[in-house]
Structure formats: C-alpha cells, structure tokens
Amino acid sequence: MTSSQYIEIPAFFMRGGTSNGVFLRLDDLPPAAQVAGVVRDRLLMRLIGSPDPYGKQIDGMGGGSSSTSKAVIISKSTQANHDVDYLFGQVSIDKPFVDWSGNCGNLSAAVGSFAIESGLIAVKIDNGVQEVRIWQANIGKTIVAQVPIANGKVKEAGDFVLDGVTFPAAEVKLSFLQPSDGVLFPTGNTIDEIVVPEIGSLKATLISAGIPTVFVNAADIALTGRELQDDINNNFNILNLLENIRAAGALKMGLIQDLSEIASRQHTPKIAWVAPSENYIASSGKQVLSNEINLLVRAMSMGKMHHAMMGTAAVAIAAAAAVPNTLVSNAAGGAIETVCFGHPSGTLTVGASVKQEQGQWIAQSVTMSRSARVLMRGMVRVPLD
C-alpha cells in the first residue's frame, strides 16, 4: 500500500543465529528498488532507521548494533541447481550507506526458512529435513541449509542451544561450499607482516573465507582474548588501534588501494584477535573452561566488538584453524579440522575441509549449526520523505 506519506512492504522480521534483520522478497519492493542503486539503499536505510547520530535506530527496524542493523532480499534463484538468491545489506548505523561487500553468516540460517514461509519454494516433505540450496549473491557462493520440517511446516522449536541466543530452538545445519574466492590466503602467506602506525610491524593471518578477515595475536596488541564487549567498546584507544589494523590488513589484501577507503567499507574485512585457550566468564555469567575449547577468539563488526561471533567470521576461523602455521591454528596448538573456540557469549564448534593445490590452500567447505525463527511478519511502513 502506498499513500502520500508512506509505502508499506510485506516483510518478515527474523532471527538467524545471533543476528536479526528484516527479510524482503525482491518482487515485493517498489520497481525502482528492485535493482541495485541509490533508491534501494535509501529505502533500506529509512526502513532500518539510518543514519542515526544517536546510534539507536529508534525510528526504524534496526536495533542499534551491527547484529541488528541488517536487511535481506530474497528471490527465486537465477542460478542453475539453486532454490533462491540471497542478497545481504549491512546498514550502517550512523552513516548514510549500505555495505553490500559481504555476507551475513548468521542470517544465512534464516534464508531457507524464509524461502519456505514466504512461498518462494514449496515444502517437499511432511517430516524431516529439507535441503535448500542458496546462492549468496554478494560473494557468488553456494550455501546449503538443512531446514527442519514437522507436519509439513518449518520447525522452529527444538532443544538446540546456541550461545549468544537466550532460548533453545531447532537446529539448522549450514554448509558453506568453496567459501574462499580462489585461494584462502590472498598474499600467498599463512602469516604476513603488516605495518600499523601505533605499533609498527605486526604479525597477521589474512584470509578470505566466508568473509575477508584479519587475524592478529591478542598478546601482540596488549589484549588477552578473554575480553567482553564493555572492555573494548568503551575504549577509544583500542577501537582506534583495531580499526587501523583492519585498514592495514585490507590494504595488504588488496581490498582497498588507499587507507582512506576503509571508512566507507565498514563490513569487510573483519578484524579478530586470537589467544590460546583459558578459563573465562562469558557475558551470560557462564564459566567456559580451557579444556572445553581449542582457543579464544574475539572479533569486531562495524566498529564494535561482536557480542558472540559473526557466522562468516566463524567460517574464516574454521578454515584458518585447519591450515598449519596460521595464527589461528598456532593458538589452537596445531591444525585441526573441527575447532571449538571461545567467544564473548560462550563457545562455537565449526568444521572445515581444506586442501593444498600447487602450493596454495583452498577451502572446500565449512559446516556449522545455527538456529532461526520468524519473530514477526506483516507490513513494514517506510515514510516517503
């Protein structure tokens, strides 16, 4: 419905993994927003409530954090042997832009459910697991979701516990196929040296799997790997240092040509720091024991430390852990194909299959379990200002 004041668009508000966002069908958007460009970006920013100098997104569907400032556009797939195309937009909270440079691994868990619930694809079984093949349009990769079905409908209730999500739900298994864009390490090295103004030369593992990610050792930047959000997000000096490390890594990876470009590329690459396993108390008060995990990882998303772990960064962690002599596998005590790491909200287990061809490492697949559910469905109203 359109009036002189607003437009209404059918939408789902969904949780996927440890994120939530607004899910839209491509053909439900106004014609001018069905193609990439200024109109689409302005529509999504206004829908989410950005840019907001207060950082709260009170006048929109966003929640004032990188985990909740997200929009997803789904359509029937244009690719052979795929069910749907999935386009992800990371909406900047305080700046007027939408970053289309990467995927959201957490919301990937909700794409199959949305495709079925919104009528884009049919339910094929009465009970069991239905495979949904997803084309991730931002990065041109395939994700396979195993969507649980009960009595001919998407099953949301279950006993699968995902640290960072309060309530249990049905498990959704995800496989990210060939998640790297060619070789895993853009520089050809498992460990590089990058130059950061505040500290000079710094060891880093630069990997492109799931999402381009810069890994550094926590100890090298005076951190422990046990940090919770308030330890980082209220410290301007460490936030500035981490952003400068991210920029230096992006430059070394060839993602930007000049350091000034990083300001308009908030979503990628990610920056994360790793440390050997230690006991710590998660944000929920839960104690995580060192013998339960292989290593500690903390990561930044859109300029703030993530409350748990981004799904795409978990893909990068799994791939890096499976390769010998990366900062990730070294922190884990050696290369492993299935890694359990500690993050601010608890733990996460991911698995990776990698191989070496002509001296270069390639990721064949990464698997993990998430959960998803519909929080609300109806019409989202967007002012026509």
C-alpha positions in Angstrom: 0.0 0.0 0.0 1.2 3.5 -0.9 -0.1 6.8 0.4 1.2 10.3 0.1 3.1 9.8 3.3 4.4 6.2 3.3 4.8 2.9 1.5 4.0 -0.5 3.0 6.1 -3.5 2.0 5.5 -7.2 3.0 8.3 -8.2 5.3 9.5 -10.7 7.9 11.5 -9.8 10.9 13.7 -12.9 11.6 16.4 -14.1 13.9 19.1 -16.1 12.3 21.9 -17.3 14.5 23.0 -14.5 16.8 21.6 -11.7 14.5 18.2 -10.5 13.4 17.1 -8.5 10.4 14.3 -7.6 8.0 13.7 -10.1 5.2 12.1 -8.9 2.0 11.1 -10.6 -1.3 12.7 -8.9 -4.2 9.4 -8.7 -6.2 7.6 -7.0 -3.2 9.9 -4.0 -3.4 9.0 -0.9 -5.4 10.2 -1.3 -9.0 13.0 1.3 -8.6 14.3 -0.6 -5.6 14.4 -4.0 -7.3 17.7 -3.0 -8.8 20.9 -2.0 -7.1 21.4 1.7 -6.6 20.6 4.8 -4.7 16.8 4.2 -4.4 17.3 0.7 -2.9 19.9 2.0 -0.5 17.8 4.9 0.7 14.7 2.7 1.1 16.6 0.2 3.3 18.3 2.9 5.3 14.9 4.5 6.1 13.4 1.1 6.8 16.2 0.2 9.3 16.3 3.7 10.8 19.7 5.0 9.5 21.7 7.2 9.6 21.1 7.8 13.2 23.5 10.1 15.1 22.1 8.8 18.4 23.1 5.2 17.4 19.8 3.7 18.5 17.7 3.4 15.3 14.6 4.2 17.3 12.7 5.3 14.1 13.3 2.1 12.3 13.6 -1.7 12.5 17.3 -1.7 13.5 18.4 -2.4 17.0 21.4 0.0 17.2 24.1 -2.7 16.8 25.9 -4.4 13.9 24.0 -7.6 14.8 20.6 -6.0 14.3 21.2 -3.4 11.5 20.6 -5.8 8.6 18.4 -6.2 5.6 18.0 -9.3 3.4 16.5 -9.5 -0.1 15.4 -12.9 -1.4 14.2 -14.0 -4.8 13.8 -17.2 -6.8 17.2 -18.2 -8.0 18.6 -17.2 -11.3 21.4 -19.9 -10.9 21.1 -23.5 -12.0 20.6 -26.0 -9.2 19.8 -23.4 -6.6 16.5 -22.6 -5.0 16.9 -18.9 -4.0 19.2 -16.0 -4.4 20.2 -14.3 -1.1 21.4 -10.7 -1.1 22.6 -9.2 2.2 22.9 -5.5 3.1 24.7 -4.4 6.2 23.2 -1.0 7.0 25.5 1.5 8.7 24.0 2.8 11.9 25.3 6.3 11.9 26.4 6.9 8.3 24.3 7.1 5.1 25.3 3.9 3.3 24.6 0.2 2.9 27.6 -2.1 2.7 27.0 -4.9 0.1 30.6 -6.2 0.2 30.0 -9.4 2.1 27.6 -12.0 3.5 26.0 -12.4 6.9 26.6 -16.0 8.0 24.2 -15.8 10.9 21.2 -14.6 8.8 22.1 -17.3 6.3 20.5 -19.7 8.8 17.1 -18.0 8.3 17.1 -17.8 4.5 15.8 -21.3 3.9 13.0 -20.9 6.4 12.0 -17.6 4.9 12.0 -19.0 1.4 9.5 -21.7 2.5 7.4 -19.5 4.8 7.1 -16.7 2.2 6.1 -19.1 -0.6 9.2 -18.8 -2.7 9.7 -22.6 -2.6 7.4 -25.4 -1.6 7.7 -27.8 1.2 8.7 -31.2 -0.2 8.3 -33.4 2.8 6.0 -33.8 5.8 8.7 -34.5 8.4 12.4 -34.5 8.4 15.0 -32.1 6.9 14.5 -30.2 3.6 17.7 -29.1 1.8 17.6 -25.6 0.5 20.3 -24.5 -1.9 21.1 -20.8 -1.6 23.1 -18.6 -4.0 24.8 -15.9 -1.9 24.7 -13.1 -4.4 27.0 -10.7 -2.6 30.0 -13.1 -2.9 28.8 -15.5 -5.5 29.0 -18.7 -3.3 26.7 -21.6 -2.5 25.2 -22.2 1.0 23.3 -25.4 1.7 20.8 -25.2 4.5 19.2 -28.2 6.2 15.8 -26.8 7.2 13.9 -28.9 9.8 10.3 -29.7 8.8 7.5 -31.0 11.0 3.9 -31.7 9.8 4.6 -30.0 6.5 5.8 -26.8 8.0 9.1 -25.2 9.1 10.0 -26.5 12.5 11.3 -23.7 14.8 11.0 -25.2 18.3 13.7 -27.5 19.5 16.4 -28.2 22.1 19.5 -26.9 20.1 21.3 -24.3 22.3 23.4 -21.6 20.6 25.5 -19.5 22.9 24.5 -15.8 22.3 20.8 -16.7 21.9 18.7 -16.9 25.0 16.2 -19.6 24.1 16.8 -23.1 22.5 15.4 -23.8 19.0 15.5 -26.3 16.2 19.0 -26.9 14.7 19.7 -25.6 11.2 22.8 -27.1 9.7 24.7 -24.9 7.2 27.3 -25.9 4.7 29.3 -23.1 3.0 30.7 -24.6 -0.2 34.0 -23.4 -1.6 33.8 -20.3 0.8 37.1 -18.8 -0.4 37.4 -16.7 -3.5 40.1 -18.8 -5.1 43.0 -19.4 -2.7 42.5 -18.9 1.0 45.4 -16.5 1.5 45.4 -13.6 -0.9 49.0 -12.8 -0.3 50.1 -16.4 -0.6 51.3 -16.4 3.0 49.7 -18.0 6.1 51.4 -15.3 8.2 52.1 -11.8 7.0 53.7 -8.7 8.4 51.5 -5.6 8.3 52.5 -2.1 9.3 50.3 -0.2 11.8 51.3 3.4 12.8 50.9 3.0 16.5 52.9 -0.2 16.9 54.9 -0.7 13.7 55.2 -4.2 12.2 52.6 -6.7 13.3 52.1 -10.4 12.5 48.7 -11.2 10.9 46.9 -14.0 9.1 45.0 -12.6 6.2 42.3 -15.0 4.9 39.4 -14.8 2.5 36.9 -17.5 3.6 33.3 -16.7 4.4 34.4 -13.1 4.7 37.8 -11.5 4.4 39.3 -11.5 7.9 42.5 -10.1 9.5 43.6 -12.2 12.5 46.2 -11.0 15.0 47.6 -12.4 18.2 45.9 -10.9 21.3 49.2 -10.6 23.1 50.7 -8.6 20.3 48.2 -5.8 20.9 48.1 -6.0 24.7 44.8 -8.0 24.8 44.0 -11.4 26.3 41.3 -12.9 24.2 39.1 -13.0 27.2 37.6 -9.6 26.6 33.8 -8.9 26.8 32.1 -6.1 24.9 32.5 -3.4 27.6 36.2 -4.0 27.8 36.6 -2.9 24.1 33.6 -0.9 23.1 34.2 1.8 25.7 37.9 2.2 25.0 38.5 4.7 22.2 42.2 4.0 22.0 41.8 0.3 21.4 38.9 0.8 19.0 41.2 3.2 17.0 44.0 0.7 17.0 41.8 -2.1 15.9 40.4 0.0 13.0 43.9 0.9 11.9 44.9 -2.8 12.0 41.8 -3.6 9.9 42.8 -0.9 7.4 46.4 -2.1 7.1 45.1 -5.7 6.6 42.7 -4.5 3.9 45.4 -2.7 2.1 47.7 -5.8 2.2 44.9 -8.0 1.0 44.2 -5.6 -2.0 40.7 -4.9 -0.8 41.4 -1.2 -0.8 44.0 0.9 -2.7 44.4 3.6 -0.1 43.9 3.7 3.6 41.2 6.5 3.3 38.9 4.0 1.6 38.4 2.0 4.8 35.9 4.5 6.2 33.3 3.5 3.5 34.0 -0.2 3.9 32.8 -1.0 7.4 31.5 -4.5 6.8 34.7 -6.0 5.3 37.3 -7.1 6.2 36.7 -8.2 9.7 39.4 -7.9 12.4 39.8 -10.6 15.1 42.3 -11.5 17.7 43.2 -14.9 19.0 44.8 -16.5 22.0 45.4 -20.0 23.5 42.5 -21.4 25.5 42.0 -20.2 29.0 39.2 -20.2 31.6 36.9 -17.2 31.4 33.4 -16.0 32.3 31.1 -15.4 29.4 28.7 -12.4 29.2 25.9 -14.6 30.5 27.8 -15.5 33.6 28.5 -19.0 32.3 32.0 -20.3 33.0 33.9 -21.5 30.0 36.8 -23.9 30.8 40.0 -24.1 28.9 39.7 -27.8 28.3 36.3 -27.3 26.6 37.8 -25.1 23.8 40.8 -25.1 21.4 41.4 -21.3 21.5 39.9 -17.9 22.3 38.7 -15.5 19.5 37.2 -12.0 19.7 36.1 -10.1 16.6 34.9 -6.7 15.6 31.9 -5.9 13.5 31.1 -2.4 12.1 33.5 -0.8 14.6 32.3 -2.6 17.7 33.2 -5.9 19.3 30.6 -8.5 18.4 28.6 -10.0 21.3 29.2 -13.5 20.1 30.7 -14.4 16.7 29.7 -13.5 13.2 28.8 -16.6 11.1 31.1 -15.5 8.3 34.0 -14.9 10.7 33.4 -18.4 12.1 33.9 -19.7 8.6 37.2 -17.9 8.4 38.2 -19.2 11.8 37.4 -22.8 10.8 39.4 -22.5 7.6 42.4 -20.9 9.3 42.3 -23.5 12.1 42.6 -26.3 9.5 45.7 -24.9 7.9 49.2 -25.4 9.6 51.1 -22.3 10.7 48.4 -19.7 10.8 47.9 -17.5 13.9 44.6 -19.3 14.4 46.0 -22.9 14.2 49.0 -21.9 16.2 46.8 -20.5 19.0 44.9 -23.8 18.9 48.1 -25.8 19.3 48.1 -27.1 15.7 45.9 -27.5 12.7 42.6 -29.2 13.3 39.6 -29.8 11.0 37.0 -29.3 13.7 37.6 -26.4 16.1 35.7 -25.2 19.2 36.5 -21.7 20.1 35.5 -19.4 23.0 33.8 -16.1 22.2 32.2 -13.5 24.4 28.9 -15.3 24.8 30.3 -18.9 25.1 31.5 -21.4 22.6 31.0 -22.4 18.9 32.1 -25.5 17.0 32.8 -25.3 13.3 34.4 -27.7 10.8 36.4 -27.1 7.7 37.7 -29.2 4.8 40.8 -27.8 3.1 43.3 -29.0 0.6 46.5 -27.8 -0.9 46.9 -27.4 -4.7 50.2 -26.3 -6.3 51.3 -24.8 -3.0 48.1 -22.8 -2.4 45.5 -23.7 0.2 41.9 -24.0 -0.9 38.8 -24.4 1.3 36.3 -27.0 0.0 33.6 -26.5 2.6 32.9 -25.2 6.1 30.0 -26.5 8.2 28.3 -25.2 11.4 25.0 -25.3 13.2 22.7 -22.3 13.9 19.0 -21.8 14.5 16.4 -19.4 13.2 12.9 -18.3 13.6 10.3 -15.8 12.5 9.9 -13.0 15.1 7.2 -11.1 13.2 5.6 -11.0 9.8 3.4 -8.3 8.2 3.9 -5.0 6.5 6.8 -2.6 7.2 5.9 1.0 6.7 8.5 3.3 5.2 8.0 7.1 5.2 8.2 8.7 1.8 10.5 11.6 2.9 
